[in-house]
Amino acid sequence: MSQTGGYTSDGIGFQKQDTSYKAATQNKNNKLTLRQEVLQYFKENQTLSISSGTVAFTLNRDACQIQPRITELSNLGLIEDSGYRGKTKYGKSCILWRYSGKTEEEETKQDNI
């Protein structure tokens, strides 16, 4: 079975495969906690432009766990592209992200306007 992909009502992203949807909707509390942990890392390092690989390394997580959280936070407007680029461990160009300065409450209010 295949979904169209998107986000759950809690804002957790998933791909079009049914297994991705199941993973996004099961154990939601852990996923939200990881997203909050990533956001907290950006808040604590507001002066830095940071790659998703650096976040994964620092939080001792796999990049495949962090990248979706980066996408979610970016889509929520809580982090943003710094305009700078870095290099991945494979030598490829990557976005360096930074905290936008907005809170989740501010973003929720804007969405409801």
N, C-alpha and C positions, 0 to 999 in steps of 0.2 A: 504494500500500500504506500502511496506517495502523497505528501502534503504539498502545498504551494510554497511553504517556507514563510518566514516572517517572525513575529514576536508573540509570546503568550500575553495574557492579560497583565502579568507581572513584569512585562518588559524583557523577558528572557528570550534571546534569539535562538532560532532553530532553522535548519536547512530543510529541503523538500522531502527528505527520506523520513519514513515513519519512525525509524530508530532515533533520529535526531529529535523529533517531536517528543517522543517518550522520555528521552534523556532530559529535555528542557522542562517537562512537566512533573517529573519525579524528583523528590528530594529538593524542592524549591528553596527551602531555607538555606541549604548549603550553597547553592548558586548565588543567592542574594548576598550571602555573607562574603563570598569571594569577590563579587562586584563591589561591595562596600569596602573590602580590604584594598582592592586596587585603587578605588577613589581616594581612600585615606592616604595611600602612598603618594598620590599626586598632590593632595592637599599639604602633606608634610614636606614636599619638595617643589613648592610653587615657583622657585626661581630656576628650575631645571627644565630642559627639554629632554624627554626620555623616550626611548624606543620600547616597544612591547617586549622585546627580548631582554632588555635590562630589567623591566618590571618582573618578568618571569624568573629571571636569575635571582633577583633580590628577594622575591617572595618564595623562592624555592619551589616553583611550580613549573609545569610543562608549558611551553609556549601555546600549545593547543588549548589550554585552559584559560590563558590570559587574553589571547587575541579576541575571542568573542566578547569578553568583558570590556575590552578597549572599544570595540565597535558599539556596544550598548551605551557606554558612557559618552562616546562621541555623538551618537544619535540623540542622546538626551541633552546634549549641549553642556555636559559637565566637564569634559575635556575637549581640547581642540588641537588641530594641526598647528604646530608652532611656526611653520614655514621653513624650518630647517630639516635637513636630511642627514641620516647617519648611515652606517653600514651594518648589515646583519653579520652573524658569525660566518656566513657563506660568502661575504663580500658584496652582497646585493644592496641596493639603496633601500632605505626604509624611512618612514615618517617618524619624526621626533614629536611626541605629544607633550602638552602642558595642561595644567589645571586652568579651566576657564574663569574661575572665580565665582561661578554661579553655584547656587545650592540646589538640591533636588526640589525643595519647596518652591523656589523661584521658577524653575522649569515647569513644575506642575501648574502653577498659577498661569503662566503664559499659555500652556496647552489648553487651559479651560476658558481662555478669553475668546 
